[in-house]
Amino acid sequence: MSSDAPDITGYAESLAALGDAEGTLPQLEEQIGKVVALIGKNPGVRRFLADPHVKTEGKRKALEQLLEGRIASSLLYFLFILVHTRAILRLPDLADAFSVLVARRRDRASGRLVSAKPIPAERVAEIEEAAGRLLGQPVRLLTSVDPNLIGGLLVQVGDFVLDGTVERQLSQIRSDLMA
């Protein structure tokens, strides 16, 4: 997670300030997670946003068609800024940094939950609760989908990492067999 890069931190702080000013911080936190998940589970959208041959205006219009009415207009305009500054592909890092800022304000830990497929909100809440019990404080997890994963989950909260991915399990079996 490279969310400590100055530009990402600056973007996260700007979004947090916007949320504070509007009184929409919790809404923005939830919605930015959904946008990250949407882009993460749609490789075509990621390729489109990364394509240097697609003009900024085309990307902006596509995001508008995809997200208008589904997220706060302030977040949509914020995404337009990210498209314009070519930072849109760093949205997962920005969302992580934003989540950490919001968590600090709420005195809770923030982290990331990565899975091969989308996880229902009820299951995410269960995982947050379990991680909170392990860490001794409330935990908020930003979910993302990594279609390259075979299966399982990866939970990261600060230095705490719980890697239950199939890849990790296969690696452990390989190591055990080599020993």
C-alpha positions, 0 to 999 in steps of 0.5 A: 500500500503506497498511500503515504505518497505526498500526492495521494495523502494530499488528495485524501486530505482534500476529500476529507476536508470536502466531506467535513465541509459538507457533513458527508464524510461517512457517505463519501467513505462508503461510496469511494469504497464502492467505486474502488470495488466497481473499478476493481471488478471490471478490467475493461473499465480499468483498461479504459481509464488507463488508456492514454489514447482516450481523451480526458473528456471521454473518461470524464463522460464515461464516469459520469454515465456510470456513476451519476446519481449513484454517488454524491456529486462532490465525489463524482467531481472529485473523480473528474479531478483525478481523471484530469490529473491522471491520478484515477488509477491510484484510486485504491491507494487514495481510498486507503489513505482516505479511510485511514484519515476517517478512521483516525477521526473516529478512533478506529483502525482502518485496513483493506480486505481483498478477495477474488469476488465481491463479498456481501456487506454482512460478511464484511461486517463479520470480518471487521468484527473478528479483526477488531477482536484480534486487534482490540479496537474497532476496524473498518475495512475497505473492500477491493476485488482482485480477479487475479486471486484464485480464492480466499481473503487478504486482510491488512490493517496497518502492520497486521496481515492475515493472508488466507488466500489460496496462493498463500496456502499453496505456497505454504504447502510447497514450503512444507513439501520442500522441507 
